Protein backbone atom coordinates (compact mmCIF):
# COMPACT_ATOMS: atom_id res chain seq x y z
CA UNK A 1 0.00 0.00 0.00
CA UNK A 2 1.27 3.46 -0.88
CA UNK A 3 1.44 5.27 2.45
CA UNK A 4 1.98 9.00 3.05
CA UNK A 5 5.55 9.82 4.05
CA UNK A 6 4.50 10.84 7.59
CA UNK A 7 2.98 7.39 8.24
CA UNK A 8 6.16 5.68 7.07
CA UNK A 9 8.24 8.02 9.25
CA UNK A 10 6.21 7.16 12.36
CA UNK A 11 6.46 3.40 11.80
CA UNK A 12 9.86 3.38 13.48
CA UNK A 13 13.54 3.78 12.59
CA UNK A 14 14.24 4.31 8.89
CA UNK A 15 17.47 4.49 6.97
CA UNK A 16 19.50 7.62 7.66
CA UNK A 17 18.87 8.75 4.09
CA UNK A 18 15.07 8.42 4.38
CA UNK A 19 15.04 10.27 7.68
CA UNK A 20 17.21 13.03 6.22
CA UNK A 21 14.83 13.37 3.26
CA UNK A 22 11.84 13.57 5.62
CA UNK A 23 13.58 16.21 7.74
CA UNK A 24 14.33 18.18 4.56
CA UNK A 25 10.66 18.04 3.52
CA UNK A 26 9.64 19.33 6.96
CA UNK A 27 12.13 22.19 6.66
CA UNK A 28 10.69 23.14 3.27
CA UNK A 29 7.18 23.13 4.76
CA UNK A 30 8.30 25.56 7.47
CA UNK A 31 10.01 27.81 4.92
CA UNK A 32 6.87 27.84 2.76
CA UNK A 33 4.80 28.85 5.78
CA UNK A 34 7.23 31.58 6.83
CA UNK A 35 7.32 33.06 3.33
CA UNK A 36 3.53 33.19 3.08
CA UNK A 37 2.76 34.40 6.59
CA UNK A 38 5.57 36.77 7.58
CA UNK A 39 3.70 39.93 6.59
CA UNK A 40 0.17 39.28 7.83
CA UNK A 41 0.44 41.43 10.96
CA UNK A 42 -0.53 40.54 14.53
CA UNK A 43 -3.01 37.65 14.48
CA UNK A 44 -5.61 36.09 16.68
CA UNK A 45 -6.03 32.41 15.86
CA UNK A 46 -9.55 31.01 16.15
CA UNK A 47 -9.94 27.26 16.58
CA UNK A 48 -13.22 25.42 15.98
CA UNK A 49 -14.97 22.47 14.43
CA UNK A 50 -15.13 21.91 10.68
CA UNK A 51 -18.55 20.26 11.03
CA UNK A 52 -20.98 23.11 11.76
CA UNK A 53 -22.72 24.81 8.84
CA UNK A 54 -23.85 28.41 8.50
CA UNK A 55 -27.28 27.75 10.02
CA UNK A 56 -25.80 26.49 13.29
CA UNK A 57 -25.67 28.71 16.38
CA UNK A 58 -21.93 28.09 16.78
CA UNK A 59 -21.27 29.26 13.21
CA UNK A 60 -23.22 32.47 13.83
CA UNK A 61 -21.44 33.06 17.14
CA UNK A 62 -18.00 32.46 15.64
CA UNK A 63 -18.73 34.85 12.79
CA UNK A 64 -19.69 37.59 15.27
CA UNK A 65 -16.63 36.96 17.45
CA UNK A 66 -14.27 37.13 14.47
CA UNK A 67 -15.81 40.35 13.24
CA UNK A 68 -15.12 42.01 16.59
CA UNK A 69 -11.56 40.65 16.60
CA UNK A 70 -10.96 42.10 13.15
CA UNK A 71 -12.38 45.47 14.19
CA UNK A 72 -9.62 45.64 16.82
CA UNK A 73 -7.03 45.50 14.03
CA UNK A 74 -6.01 41.86 14.32
CA UNK A 75 -5.66 39.50 11.39
CA UNK A 76 -8.02 36.56 11.92
CA UNK A 77 -6.17 33.29 11.39
CA UNK A 78 -7.79 29.85 11.21
CA UNK A 79 -7.08 26.36 9.94
CA UNK A 80 -8.53 27.57 6.64
CA UNK A 81 -11.20 24.89 6.25
CA UNK A 82 -15.00 24.76 6.48
CA UNK A 83 -17.34 25.00 9.46
CA UNK A 84 -16.30 27.34 12.26
CA UNK A 85 -13.01 28.06 10.52
CA UNK A 86 -14.99 29.42 7.60
CA UNK A 87 -17.25 31.34 9.99
CA UNK A 88 -14.23 33.06 11.55
CA UNK A 89 -12.70 34.02 8.22
CA UNK A 90 -16.09 35.16 6.98
CA UNK A 91 -16.61 37.32 10.07
CA UNK A 92 -13.32 39.08 9.41
CA UNK A 93 -14.31 39.79 5.81
CA UNK A 94 -17.73 41.06 6.95
CA UNK A 95 -15.95 44.09 8.43
CA UNK A 96 -13.21 44.35 5.78
CA UNK A 97 -10.67 42.81 8.13
CA UNK A 98 -7.71 40.63 7.23
CA UNK A 99 -8.38 36.89 6.94
CA UNK A 100 -5.75 34.14 6.72
CA UNK A 101 -5.92 30.35 6.63
CA UNK A 102 -3.32 27.69 7.35
CA UNK A 103 -4.91 24.69 5.65
CA UNK A 104 -3.98 21.01 6.07
CA UNK A 105 -3.52 18.49 3.30
CA UNK A 106 -5.67 15.44 4.09
CA UNK A 107 -6.48 12.18 2.21
CA UNK A 108 -10.00 13.56 1.80
CA UNK A 109 -8.89 16.94 0.51
CA UNK A 110 -9.95 19.88 2.67
CA UNK A 111 -10.54 22.82 0.38
CA UNK A 112 -9.70 26.31 1.69
CA UNK A 113 -12.84 28.27 2.45
CA UNK A 114 -13.71 31.22 0.16
CA UNK A 115 -13.19 33.98 2.76
CA UNK A 116 -9.39 34.04 2.80
CA UNK A 117 -7.08 36.87 1.74
CA UNK A 118 -4.15 34.50 1.99
CA UNK A 119 -3.81 30.78 2.49
CA UNK A 120 -0.99 28.27 2.81
CA UNK A 121 -1.57 24.51 2.65
CA UNK A 122 0.64 22.38 4.89
CA UNK A 123 1.25 18.63 4.75
CA UNK A 124 2.15 17.98 8.40
CA UNK A 125 -0.11 18.75 11.36
CA UNK A 126 2.75 19.70 13.68
CA UNK A 127 4.06 22.26 11.17
CA UNK A 128 0.57 23.68 10.74
CA UNK A 129 0.05 24.00 14.51
CA UNK A 130 3.40 25.75 14.87
CA UNK A 131 2.38 28.31 12.25
CA UNK A 132 -1.05 28.85 13.83
CA UNK A 133 0.68 29.64 17.13
CA UNK A 134 3.74 31.51 15.84
CA UNK A 135 1.96 34.58 14.48
CA UNK A 136 -0.76 34.98 17.11
CA UNK A 137 -1.08 37.18 20.17
CA UNK A 138 -4.18 35.39 21.42
CA UNK A 139 -6.13 32.19 20.83
CA UNK A 140 -9.90 31.78 20.77
CA UNK A 141 -11.37 28.31 21.03
CA UNK A 142 -14.90 27.72 19.80
CA UNK A 143 -16.74 24.39 20.18
CA UNK A 144 -15.05 21.52 18.38
CA UNK A 145 -13.78 17.97 18.45
CA UNK A 146 -10.45 16.20 18.85
CA UNK A 147 -8.54 18.56 16.58
CA UNK A 148 -9.89 21.68 18.26
CA UNK A 149 -9.09 20.38 21.74
CA UNK A 150 -5.63 19.34 20.56
CA UNK A 151 -4.97 22.91 19.42
CA UNK A 152 -6.45 24.37 22.61
CA UNK A 153 -4.42 22.25 25.00
CA UNK A 154 -1.23 22.60 23.01
CA UNK A 155 -1.56 26.38 23.29
CA UNK A 156 -2.21 26.12 27.04
CA UNK A 157 0.68 23.69 27.52
CA UNK A 158 3.11 26.00 25.70
CA UNK A 159 2.06 28.86 27.99
CA UNK A 160 2.15 26.64 31.09
CA UNK A 161 5.70 25.47 30.30
CA UNK A 162 6.78 29.01 29.29
CA UNK A 163 7.69 27.95 25.78
CA UNK A 164 5.66 30.91 24.54
CA UNK A 165 4.62 34.13 26.28
CA UNK A 166 1.52 34.54 28.41
CA UNK A 167 -0.90 35.09 25.54
CA UNK A 168 -4.61 35.05 26.38
CA UNK A 169 -6.54 31.88 25.58
CA UNK A 170 -10.29 32.46 25.40
CA UNK A 171 -12.72 29.53 25.35
CA UNK A 172 -16.29 30.15 24.22
CA UNK A 173 -19.48 28.47 25.39
CA UNK A 174 -19.67 27.46 29.02
CA UNK A 175 -22.39 24.89 28.40
CA UNK A 176 -20.45 23.07 25.68
CA UNK A 177 -17.27 22.92 27.76
CA UNK A 178 -18.74 22.22 31.21
CA UNK A 179 -17.56 18.58 31.28
CA UNK A 180 -14.09 19.68 30.17
CA UNK A 181 -14.02 22.20 33.01
CA UNK A 182 -15.09 19.52 35.49
CA UNK A 183 -12.24 17.30 34.35
CA UNK A 184 -9.75 20.16 34.64
CA UNK A 185 -10.89 20.66 38.24
CA UNK A 186 -10.41 16.93 38.83
CA UNK A 187 -6.86 17.14 37.44
CA UNK A 188 -6.16 20.00 39.83
CA UNK A 189 -7.60 18.10 42.80
CA UNK A 190 -5.51 15.04 41.95
CA UNK A 191 -2.33 17.08 41.55
CA UNK A 192 -1.92 16.44 37.81
CA UNK A 193 -1.79 20.19 37.20
CA UNK A 194 -0.77 23.06 39.48
CA UNK A 195 -3.30 25.07 41.47
CA UNK A 196 -3.07 28.09 39.18
CA UNK A 197 -3.09 26.22 35.88
CA UNK A 198 -6.86 26.52 35.51
CA UNK A 199 -6.27 30.28 35.25
CA UNK A 200 -4.23 29.96 32.05
CA UNK A 201 -7.38 30.43 29.98
CA UNK A 202 -10.68 32.31 30.16
CA UNK A 203 -14.08 30.65 29.74
CA UNK A 204 -16.85 32.99 28.65
CA UNK A 205 -20.11 33.43 26.77
CA UNK A 206 -19.60 37.16 26.34
CA UNK A 207 -18.11 38.68 23.19
CA UNK A 208 -17.70 41.97 25.06
CA UNK A 209 -15.68 40.26 27.81
CA UNK A 210 -13.53 38.49 25.23
CA UNK A 211 -12.71 41.76 23.47
CA UNK A 212 -11.82 43.37 26.80
CA UNK A 213 -9.39 40.51 27.45
CA UNK A 214 -7.83 41.00 24.01
CA UNK A 215 -7.45 44.71 24.65
CA UNK A 216 -5.83 44.27 28.07
CA UNK A 217 -3.89 41.04 27.62
CA UNK A 218 -2.81 41.35 23.97
CA UNK A 219 -2.80 44.93 22.69
CA UNK A 220 -1.74 46.67 25.93
CA UNK A 221 0.40 43.90 27.41
CA UNK A 222 2.47 43.39 24.25
CA UNK A 223 2.29 47.02 23.07
CA UNK A 224 1.16 45.97 19.63
CA UNK A 225 1.93 48.35 16.80
CA UNK A 226 1.44 48.09 13.03
CA UNK A 227 3.67 45.46 11.42
CA UNK A 228 6.91 47.06 10.20
CA UNK A 229 8.48 44.09 8.43
CA UNK A 230 8.48 44.52 4.66
CA UNK A 231 8.98 42.00 1.85
CA UNK A 232 12.45 41.62 0.38
CA UNK A 233 12.29 41.68 -3.41
CA UNK A 234 15.54 39.75 -3.81
CA UNK A 235 13.90 36.84 -1.94
CA UNK A 236 10.84 37.11 -4.22
CA UNK A 237 8.70 37.90 -1.19
CA UNK A 238 5.36 39.63 -1.57
CA UNK A 239 2.78 41.15 0.69
CA UNK A 240 -0.23 40.68 -1.51
CA UNK A 241 -3.18 38.37 -1.52
CA UNK A 242 -2.93 34.72 -2.44
Secondary structure in CASP SS format (residue, H / E / C, confidence):
PFRMAT SS
TARGET T0000
AUTHOR 0000-0000-0000
METHOD secondary structure of the structure
MODEL  1
X C 1.00
X C 1.00
X C 1.00
X C 1.00
X H 1.00
X H 1.00
X H 1.00
X H 1.00
X H 1.00
X H 1.00
X C 1.00
X C 1.00
X C 1.00
X C 1.00
X C 1.00
X H 1.00
X H 1.00
X H 1.00
X H 1.00
X H 1.00
X H 1.00
X H 1.00
X H 1.00
X H 1.00
X H 1.00
X H 1.00
X H 1.00
X H 1.00
X H 1.00
X H 1.00
X H 1.00
X H 1.00
X H 1.00
X H 1.00
X H 1.00
X H 1.00
X H 1.00
X C 1.00
X C 1.00
X C 1.00
X C 1.00
X C 1.00
X E 1.00
X E 1.00
X E 1.00
X E 1.00
X E 1.00
X C 1.00
X C 1.00
X C 1.00
X C 1.00
X C 1.00
X C 1.00
X C 1.00
X C 1.00
X C 1.00
X H 1.00
X H 1.00
X H 1.00
X H 1.00
X H 1.00
X H 1.00
X H 1.00
X H 1.00
X H 1.00
X H 1.00
X H 1.00
X H 1.00
X H 1.00
X H 1.00
X H 1.00
X C 1.00
X C 1.00
X C 1.00
X E 1.00
X E 1.00
X E 1.00
X E 1.00
X C 1.00
X C 1.00
X C 1.00
X C 1.00
X C 1.00
X H 1.00
X H 1.00
X H 1.00
X H 1.00
X H 1.00
X H 1.00
X H 1.00
X H 1.00
X H 1.00
X H 1.00
X H 1.00
X C 1.00
X C 1.00
X C 1.00
X C 1.00
X E 1.00
X E 1.00
X E 1.00
X E 1.00
X E 1.00
X E 1.00
X C 1.00
X C 1.00
X C 1.00
X C 1.00
X C 1.00
X C 1.00
X C 1.00
X C 1.00
X C 1.00
X C 1.00
X C 1.00
X C 1.00
X C 1.00
X E 1.00
X E 1.00
X E 1.00
X E 1.00
X E 1.00
X C 1.00
X C 1.00
X H 1.00
X H 1.00
X H 1.00
X H 1.00
X H 1.00
X H 1.00
X H 1.00
X H 1.00
X H 1.00
X H 1.00
X C 1.00
X E 1.00
X E 1.00
X E 1.00
X E 1.00
X E 1.00
X E 1.00
X C 1.00
X C 1.00
X C 1.00
X C 1.00
X H 1.00
X H 1.00
X H 1.00
X H 1.00
X H 1.00
X H 1.00
X H 1.00
X H 1.00
X H 1.00
X H 1.00
X H 1.00
X H 1.00
X H 1.00
X H 1.00
X H 1.00
X C 1.00
X C 1.00
X C 1.00
X C 1.00
X C 1.00
X C 1.00
X C 1.00
X E 1.00
X E 1.00
X E 1.00
X E 1.00
X E 1.00
X C 1.00
X C 1.00
X C 1.00
X C 1.00
X C 1.00
X H 1.00
X H 1.00
X H 1.00
X H 1.00
X H 1.00
X H 1.00
X H 1.00
X H 1.00
X H 1.00
X H 1.00
X H 1.00
X H 1.00
X C 1.00
X C 1.00
X C 1.00
X C 1.00
X C 1.00
X C 1.00
X C 1.00
X H 1.00
X H 1.00
X H 1.00
X C 1.00
X C 1.00
X E 1.00
X E 1.00
X E 1.00
X C 1.00
X C 1.00
X H 1.00
X H 1.00
X H 1.00
X H 1.00
X H 1.00
X H 1.00
X H 1.00
X H 1.00
X H 1.00
X H 1.00
X H 1.00
X H 1.00
X H 1.00
X H 1.00
X C 1.00
X C 1.00
X C 1.00
X C 1.00
X C 1.00
X C 1.00
X C 1.00
X C 1.00
X C 1.00
X C 1.00
X C 1.00
X C 1.00
X H 1.00
X H 1.00
X H 1.00
X C 1.00
X C 1.00
X C 1.00
X C 1.00
X C 1.00
X C 1.00
X C 1.00
END
